[in-house]
Amino acid sequence: MSLFQKKSAASTSHPATDLALIGTFAALIAVCSLIAVTVAVVPVPITLQTFAVLLAGIVLGPKRGGLAVLLYLLVGFAGLPVFAGGSSGFASFASPSVGYLLSFPVAAIVAGAVVRRVAVTKRALQTPVVILAAVLGTLTTYLGGVPVMAWRAEMPLVDAILFNNVFVPFDIVKLVLAGLTAASVFRAFPGLRARELPVDGNLPVENDVPATKVGGANSAGA
């Protein structure tokens, strides 16, 4: 296959399949949100949202994964009861958990970008790398969720951090499950990853300059 053919194949889009995947993962996040467990006096419930958000970013990649989460949020803010415990609407902006909700698209993008970056540079997609992406995605939700919880619940930031620590054991389980599930999905459906990466696992050479004059492939962006 020529360089031109490789670049053309890598850039080929499948909008119908992409839309189907985005919709499917948005629905998955919604389903995982419906089972909510409240722990003690923590103002934010525990759900499987994080698991589904991370899985969307890792499996679909940063762009499609982020769009899947944005679609989920759009549907919820529009009034469908898809948020934790069946809540919905713009009233959710007053909830202590809104910071976590708004950080979900960024978490999916971060997790997807890490997997894509390492997959390109290392030419492999190993389970530890996927779990690392899930860890970074989870930390992203903390960065957005904890300060907003402190603000909306009118509590000191230190107390919000302590409340967030209640989630950590559950989130460790969820991120490991997301990593293992994503790795299994990639093994079963390698085409999902191929749609985010060049067909040979390497970045195409820009401007049609022969690879021997470039000095190696550049790393891909997020």
Phi, psi and omega per residue, in radians:
M1 nan 2.290 -3.117
S2 -1.290 2.913 3.122
L3 -1.087 -0.712 3.131
F4 -1.083 -0.731 3.125
Q5 -1.133 -0.691 3.125
K6 -1.099 -0.760 -3.125
K7 -1.166 -0.658 3.124
S8 -1.168 -0.749 3.132
A9 -1.125 -0.674 -3.119
A10 -1.168 -0.538 -3.072
S11 -1.602 -0.068 -3.120
T12 -1.159 2.295 -3.112
S13 -1.867 2.754 3.098
H14 -2.288 1.349 -2.992
P15 -1.046 -0.667 -3.121
A16 -1.112 -0.782 3.124
T17 -1.161 -0.703 3.120
D18 -1.063 -0.793 3.131
L19 -1.093 -0.689 3.126
A20 -1.117 -0.749 3.135
L21 -1.156 -0.747 3.120
I22 -1.062 -0.791 3.120
G23 -1.137 -0.679 -3.132
T24 -1.121 -0.770 -3.116
F25 -1.290 -0.537 3.029
A26 -1.093 -0.710 3.094
A27 -1.156 -0.669 3.109
L28 -1.073 -0.752 3.115
I29 -1.082 -0.717 3.131
A30 -1.074 -0.781 3.136
V31 -1.093 -0.737 -3.122
C32 -1.223 -0.243 -3.137
S33 -1.510 -0.342 -2.983
L34 -1.270 -0.498 3.105
I35 -1.590 1.848 -3.087
A36 -2.138 2.324 -3.137
V37 -2.092 2.202 3.106
T38 -1.643 2.312 -3.120
V39 -1.929 2.076 3.064
A40 0.860 -2.238 -3.088
V41 -1.778 0.226 3.129
V42 -1.169 2.202 -3.040
P43 -1.358 -0.036 -3.135
V44 -2.084 2.199 -3.091
P45 -1.315 2.838 3.061
I46 -1.675 2.218 3.110
T47 -2.363 -3.109 3.043
L48 -1.673 0.236 -3.137
Q49 -0.956 -0.837 -3.074
T50 -1.036 -0.717 3.093
F51 -0.975 -0.860 -3.087
A52 -1.213 -0.653 3.122
V53 -1.107 -0.821 3.128
L54 -1.111 -0.732 3.136
L55 -1.080 -0.709 3.122
A56 -1.075 -0.821 -3.127
G57 -1.135 -0.757 -3.083
I58 -1.215 -0.775 -3.066
V59 -1.341 -0.777 -3.052
L60 -1.533 -0.287 -3.074
G61 1.628 2.959 -3.029
P62 -1.102 -0.689 -3.070
K63 -1.302 -0.981 -3.105
R64 -1.204 -0.635 3.091
G65 -1.102 -0.770 3.097
G66 -1.087 -0.699 3.118
L67 -1.147 -0.639 3.114
A68 -1.086 -0.740 3.138
V69 -1.229 -0.679 3.093
L70 -1.092 -0.679 3.092
L71 -1.095 -0.748 3.100
Y72 -1.029 -0.808 -3.138
L73 -1.136 -0.717 -3.140
L74 -1.062 -0.767 3.132
V75 -1.114 -0.722 -3.135
G76 -1.175 -0.804 3.133
F77 -1.198 -0.384 3.090
A78 -1.313 -0.253 3.055
G79 2.205 -0.161 3.104
L80 -1.307 2.394 -3.051
P81 -1.363 1.254 -3.065
V82 -1.988 -0.004 3.103
F83 -1.489 3.104 -3.050
A84 -0.929 2.234 3.116
G85 1.255 0.232 3.128
G86 1.496 0.250 3.109
S87 -1.378 2.913 -3.102
S88 -2.949 3.126 3.020
G89 1.425 3.064 -3.104
F90 -1.248 -0.217 3.049
A91 -1.110 -0.346 3.126
S92 -1.121 -0.369 3.117
F93 -1.161 -0.352 3.111
A94 -1.548 -0.068 -3.096
S95 -1.392 2.560 3.064
P96 -1.078 -0.317 -3.100
S97 -1.580 0.018 -3.042
V98 -1.110 -0.536 3.118
G99 -1.099 -0.671 3.086
Y100 -1.152 -0.755 3.137
L101 -1.013 -0.864 -3.071
L102 -1.223 -0.366 3.115
S103 -1.486 -0.208 -3.090
F104 -1.043 -0.788 3.110
P105 -1.038 -0.700 3.129
V106 -1.145 -0.692 3.124
A107 -1.083 -0.735 3.116
A108 -1.128 -0.721 3.126
I109 -1.121 -0.765 -3.140
V110 -1.088 -0.848 -3.132
A111 -1.083 -0.773 3.136
G112 -1.144 -0.668 -3.130
A113 -1.167 -0.680 3.128
V114 -1.101 -0.805 -3.132
V115 -1.108 -0.757 -3.122
R116 -1.130 -0.765 -3.111
R117 -1.068 -0.881 -3.090
V118 -1.200 -0.630 3.129
A119 -1.091 -0.616 3.138
V120 -1.283 -0.857 -3.027
T121 -1.280 -0.544 -3.088
K122 -1.777 -0.153 -3.135
R123 1.028 0.485 3.141
A124 -2.691 2.700 3.114
L125 -2.189 1.623 -3.072
Q126 -1.663 2.647 -3.130
T127 -0.981 -0.751 3.112
P128 -1.024 -0.623 3.126
V129 -1.170 -0.721 3.128
V130 -1.127 -0.720 3.115
I131 -1.151 -0.667 3.067
L132 -1.043 -0.738 3.097
A133 -1.066 -0.698 3.116
A134 -1.144 -0.657 3.104
V135 -1.085 -0.825 -3.120
L136 -1.145 -0.637 3.078
G137 -1.130 -0.708 3.109
T138 -1.120 -0.750 3.105
L139 -1.083 -0.563 3.087
T140 -1.096 -0.703 3.103
T141 -1.153 -0.585 3.097
Y142 -1.155 -0.737 -3.115
L143 -1.074 -0.616 3.117
G144 -1.534 -0.558 -3.014
G145 -1.440 -0.704 -3.030
V146 -1.143 -0.869 -3.140
P147 -1.083 -0.665 -3.141
V148 -1.213 -0.648 3.068
M149 -1.064 -0.736 3.108
A150 -1.078 -0.693 -3.121
W151 -1.228 -0.891 -3.047
R152 -1.251 -0.556 3.133
A153 -1.577 -0.003 3.121
E154 0.934 0.965 3.110
M155 -2.279 2.766 3.073
P156 -1.081 2.632 -3.131
L157 -1.043 -0.622 3.127
V158 -1.069 -0.726 3.120
D159 -1.154 -0.667 3.119
A160 -1.111 -0.671 3.101
I161 -1.118 -0.730 3.124
L162 -1.125 -0.714 3.087
F163 -1.115 -0.705 3.141
N164 -1.114 -0.534 3.141
N165 -1.084 -0.378 3.080
V166 -1.117 -0.546 -3.108
F167 -1.331 -0.398 -2.951
V168 -0.977 -0.870 3.132
P169 -1.023 -0.705 3.127
F170 -1.188 -0.681 -3.134
D171 -1.189 -0.563 3.084
I172 -1.095 -0.760 3.098
V173 -1.091 -0.766 -3.099
K174 -1.157 -0.711 -3.107
L175 -1.249 -0.607 3.070
V176 -1.155 -0.745 3.093
L177 -1.088 -0.717 3.114
A178 -1.101 -0.744 3.128
G179 -1.121 -0.803 -3.134
L180 -1.161 -0.711 3.127
T181 -1.124 -0.767 -3.135
A182 -1.106 -0.749 3.125
A183 -1.074 -0.675 3.106
S184 -1.181 -0.677 3.114
V185 -1.103 -0.740 -3.141
F186 -1.122 -0.651 3.107
R187 -1.199 -0.649 -3.119
A188 -1.381 -0.592 -3.095
F189 -2.279 1.273 -3.103
P190 -1.071 -0.353 3.127
G191 -1.108 -0.471 3.109
L192 -1.072 -0.746 3.131
R193 -1.276 -0.628 -3.127
A194 -1.091 -0.478 -3.131
R195 -1.301 -0.302 3.077
E196 -1.714 -0.374 -3.048
L197 -2.031 2.790 2.981
P198 -1.005 2.698 -2.984
V199 -1.090 -0.459 -3.102
D200 -1.801 0.116 3.135
G201 1.456 -0.039 3.117
N202 -1.985 2.708 3.070
L203 -1.279 2.434 3.083
P204 -1.171 2.608 3.122
V205 -1.334 2.319 -3.064
E206 -1.364 2.671 3.056
N207 1.034 0.379 3.083
D208 0.997 0.495 3.072
V209 -1.437 2.329 -3.137
P210 -0.937 2.502 -3.081
A211 -1.063 -0.512 -3.099
T212 -1.192 -0.341 -3.131
K213 -1.712 -0.134 -3.103
V214 -1.607 -0.585 3.120
G215 1.564 0.484 3.077
G216 1.974 2.795 -3.110
A217 -1.402 2.534 3.061
N218 -1.419 2.778 3.112
S219 -1.346 2.587 3.136
A220 -1.387 2.659 3.034
G221 -1.473 3.079 -3.090
A222 -1.171 nan nan
